[in-house]
Amino acid sequence: MLKGIPKIIPPDLLKILMEMGHGDDLVIGDGNFPHASCAKRLVRCDGHNVPEVLDAILRLFPLDTFVEKPAGLLEVVAGDSTKPKRWDEFRTIVKRHHTDFTDFEYIERFAFYERAKSAYAVVSTGDQALYACIILKKGVLPGE
């Protein structure tokens, strides 16, 4: 056991977060996301929703400050009237951990899938909310 590590983060995810370097992408997908077909490395967090996984990860994970938008969302497909219920929650969580955060990049569905295929890892959740997928770009910790 370790102190300060959120219980929701399984050991394989902690290892992946440590392995990732500056500029690497991490995807957290909802239950409908094609995790296995997109992932180089897949971590399963099936019993959880994206917001709780996002919050736990961002306690440990610096976002990239060298890009304009270090977090991206799967945008609503043209013609779909869905109003994603998780987006405001995501914004609140990201701002809590990264006060400089301004807004998300909104990524077209197939472009999101392509980015996920090149991401360092994909975290699978059981979240049933629609459009509850997010990509995070890892940053660096401040130097001394």
C-alpha positions in Angstrom: 0.0 0.0 0.0 1.1 3.6 -0.7 -0.1 6.8 0.9 -1.8 9.5 -1.1 -2.6 7.4 -4.2 -6.4 7.4 -4.9 -7.8 3.9 -4.3 -9.6 4.0 -7.7 -6.2 3.9 -9.5 -5.2 0.3 -10.1 -1.5 -0.6 -10.0 -1.2 -1.0 -13.8 -2.6 2.6 -14.3 -0.2 4.0 -11.8 2.7 2.3 -13.6 1.4 3.8 -17.0 1.1 7.3 -15.5 4.7 7.0 -14.3 6.0 5.8 -17.6 4.3 8.5 -19.7 6.4 11.5 -20.7 5.8 15.0 -21.7 3.4 15.2 -24.6 2.0 11.7 -24.3 -1.7 11.4 -24.5 -4.0 9.4 -22.2 -7.6 8.6 -23.1 -10.4 8.0 -20.6 -13.3 6.4 -22.4 -17.0 5.9 -21.6 -18.6 2.5 -21.8 -19.4 2.9 -25.5 -15.9 3.8 -26.6 -14.0 1.2 -28.7 -11.3 0.8 -26.0 -9.7 -2.5 -27.1 -9.6 -1.7 -30.8 -7.9 1.7 -30.1 -5.5 1.0 -27.3 -1.8 0.3 -27.4 -2.1 -0.2 -23.6 -5.5 -0.8 -22.1 -6.4 -0.3 -18.4 -9.8 -1.4 -17.2 -11.8 0.6 -14.6 -15.2 -0.8 -15.5 -16.9 -0.2 -12.2 -16.4 3.5 -12.3 -17.5 6.6 -14.2 -15.2 8.9 -16.1 -15.5 11.9 -13.7 -14.2 9.9 -10.7 -11.4 8.4 -12.7 -10.5 11.8 -14.2 -10.4 13.4 -10.8 -8.1 10.6 -9.4 -5.8 10.8 -12.4 -5.5 14.6 -12.3 -4.4 14.4 -8.6 -1.2 12.9 -10.0 -1.0 14.0 -13.6 0.3 17.4 -14.8 -1.4 18.7 -17.9 0.8 20.1 -20.7 1.2 23.9 -20.4 3.1 24.2 -23.7 -0.1 23.6 -25.8 -3.1 25.7 -26.0 -5.6 23.0 -25.1 -4.1 20.0 -23.2 -7.5 18.3 -22.8 -9.9 17.2 -25.6 -13.4 16.0 -25.8 -15.2 13.7 -28.3 -17.5 16.3 -29.9 -21.1 15.5 -30.6 -21.7 14.0 -34.1 -23.4 16.4 -36.5 -27.1 15.9 -36.4 -27.1 14.3 -33.0 -29.2 16.4 -30.5 -27.4 14.9 -27.4 -26.4 17.5 -24.8 -23.4 15.8 -23.1 -24.1 15.8 -19.4 -20.5 15.2 -18.3 -18.8 18.1 -20.0 -19.5 20.7 -17.3 -18.4 18.2 -14.6 -15.2 17.5 -16.6 -14.5 21.3 -16.8 -14.9 21.7 -13.0 -12.6 18.8 -12.3 -9.9 19.9 -14.7 -10.0 23.5 -13.3 -9.8 22.2 -9.7 -6.5 20.5 -10.5 -5.1 23.0 -13.1 -6.2 26.5 -12.4 -4.7 27.8 -15.7 -7.1 25.6 -17.7 -9.2 27.6 -20.1 -11.2 25.2 -22.4 -11.3 21.9 -24.1 -10.4 21.0 -27.7 -13.5 19.5 -29.3 -12.5 16.6 -31.6 -14.5 15.0 -34.3 -15.4 11.4 -33.6 -13.1 9.6 -36.1 -10.3 12.1 -35.5 -10.7 11.3 -31.7 -10.4 7.6 -32.5 -7.3 8.1 -34.5 -5.7 10.2 -31.7 -6.7 7.4 -29.3 -4.9 4.8 -31.4 -1.7 6.8 -31.1 -2.2 7.6 -27.4 0.1 6.1 -24.8 -2.8 4.3 -23.1 -6.6 4.1 -22.9 -8.5 3.8 -19.7 -11.8 1.9 -20.1 -14.7 2.9 -17.8 -18.3 1.7 -17.4 -19.7 5.2 -17.7 -23.0 5.1 -19.6 -23.1 8.8 -20.3 -22.9 9.7 -23.9 -19.9 11.6 -25.2 -18.0 11.1 -21.9 -14.6 10.6 -23.5 -11.6 12.8 -22.8 -8.0 12.9 -24.0 -5.3 14.4 -21.6 -1.9 15.5 -22.8 0.8 15.0 -20.1 2.9 17.9 -19.0 5.9 18.4 -16.8 6.3 19.1 -13.1 7.9 22.5 -12.3 11.7 22.3 -12.0 13.8 23.5 -9.2 
